[in-house]
Amino acid sequence: MTVNKINFNSDLGEQDEFFFNKVDKPLLKQINSANVSCLFHGGYHDVVKKAVHECQKQGVSIGAHVSFNDKENFGRKIHSWNKQSLHDLLSKQIQFMIDITKDFHISISHLKPHGALNTLACRDEDLAYEITSFINEFYPNLIILAPSLSLLADASQNEGLQTALEVFVDRTYEDDGSLSPRSIQGAVIQDPILSQRHIKKMITERAIISRNGLILKTPFHSICSAWFFLKVSENVEFKVFHISKFSKANFAVSKHLHH
């Protein structure tokens, strides 16, 4: 019997040291890839270094979690941008993460936009292509972690970049495949049992399921997971979908879930 495999990713290093020790550190035992804060939306330098070190020890691949420069709103406020400001924004954060990982003799495997930058890139074709063309020119070895059925994913694939498509365990979807706005009641699934049902149905259907019940067939390679989901998921045999970590070497393996 062929065992389907998929990657679990989660965001790390966005809070203080207490949160890191209480939530992030135990989470590393459950995930394959970490999107580590580059300090533009949250986190502290020493906490980020600890997150990278723990990723190294646990064999978890590391991604640069880039965002608008917006700690005040946790990166969830849309900011204006132009080509130069965007390039500066990306290069500063990616280089920051490269410098941190070099201290531990490891490298970053992927990039994932955070918050409003991700939301806007998923629906704004100009921004999506500006991000992916920049990555293609300066960091072509990075895997782009992008939401399934998004313009960001389309742009990344059209640029010829390695593109990992993701779905979210704790977010509902609209009928066009986009994430439901957080302003909508129930858009963030906080019940671990409901989140299990949500993701198991998507895996079973090989599709995104909208909150209205629409089935949108799509491949996906990674599941963005919340700490409360992973805490209880061991009892649901989700680990049969795990791959060891995010890298080009096993990226092709992760695609087996939908091909």
Rosetta blueprint (number, residue, H / E / L):
1 M L
2 T L
3 V L
4 N L
5 K L
6 I E
7 N E
8 F E
9 N E
10 S E
11 D E
12 L E
13 G L
14 E L
15 Q L
16 D L
17 E H
18 F H
19 F H
20 F H
21 N H
22 K H
23 V H
24 D H
25 K H
26 P H
27 L H
28 L L
29 K L
30 Q L
31 I L
32 N L
33 S E
34 A E
35 N E
36 V E
37 S E
38 C L
39 L L
40 F L
41 H L
42 G L
43 G L
44 Y L
45 H H
46 D H
47 V H
48 V H
49 K H
50 K H
51 A H
52 V H
53 H H
54 E H
55 C H
56 Q H
57 K H
58 Q H
59 G L
60 V L
61 S E
62 I E
63 G E
64 A E
65 H E
66 V E
67 S L
68 F L
69 N L
70 D L
71 K H
72 E H
73 N H
74 F L
75 G L
76 R L
77 K L
78 I L
79 H L
80 S L
81 W L
82 N L
83 K H
84 Q H
85 S H
86 L H
87 H H
88 D H
89 L H
90 L H
91 S H
92 K H
93 Q H
94 I H
95 Q H
96 F H
97 M H
98 I H
99 D H
100 I H
101 T H
102 K H
103 D L
104 F L
105 H L
106 I L
107 S L
108 I L
109 S L
110 H E
111 L E
112 K E
113 P E
114 H L
115 G H
116 A H
117 L H
118 N H
119 T H
120 L H
121 A H
122 C H
123 R H
124 D L
125 E H
126 D H
127 L H
128 A H
129 Y H
130 E H
131 I H
132 T H
133 S H
134 F H
135 I H
136 N H
137 E H
138 F H
139 Y L
140 P L
141 N L
142 L L
143 I E
144 I E
145 L E
146 A E
147 P E
148 S L
149 L L
150 S L
151 L H
152 L H
153 A H
154 D H
155 A H
156 S H
157 Q H
158 N H
159 E L
160 G L
161 L L
162 Q L
163 T E
164 A E
165 L E
166 E E
167 V E
168 F E
169 V L
170 D L
171 R E
172 T L
173 Y E
174 E L
175 D L
176 D L
177 G L
178 S L
179 L E
180 S L
181 P L
182 R L
183 S L
184 I L
185 Q L
186 G L
187 A L
188 V E
189 I L
190 Q L
191 D L
192 P H
193 I H
194 L H
195 S H
196 Q H
197 R H
198 H H
199 I H
200 K H
201 K H
202 M H
203 I H
204 T H
205 E H
206 R L
207 A E
208 I E
209 I E
210 S L
211 R L
212 N L
213 G L
214 L L
215 I E
216 L E
217 K E
218 T L
219 P L
220 F L
221 H L
222 S E
223 I E
224 C E
225 S L
226 A L
227 W H
228 F H
229 F H
230 L H
231 K H
232 V H
233 S H
234 E H
235 N H
236 V H
237 E L
238 F H
239 K H
240 V H
241 F H
242 H E
243 I L
244 S L
245 K L
246 F L
247 S L
248 K H
249 A H
250 N H
251 F H
252 A H
253 V H
254 S H
255 K H
256 H H
257 L H
258 H L
259 H L
